[in-house]
Amino acid sequence: MLLNIMLFILSIMNSQEPAMDEFFRSNGKIYVVVAVLSIIFVGIVIYLTILDKKIGHLEKMQKNDNKSE
């Protein structure tokens, strides 16, 4: 999934005018952009995973409370 997103971003960048593409590649900034977007994506995935675990834990606690009543 991450690879698909990165390929999509690169395809969008390739559709831009050649001057911008050459500028980013000549200065190596394209790798910075991809790295920053990757870090943001990984951070969101980690956050959602942690949030899912917490919600699952709360659901289990709620089921246990309903069974004891």
Buried (B, 14 or more C-beta within 10 A) or exposed (E): EEEEEBEEBEEEBEEEEEEEBEEBEEEEEBEEEBEEBBEEBEEEEEEEEEEEEEEEEEEEEEEEEEEEE
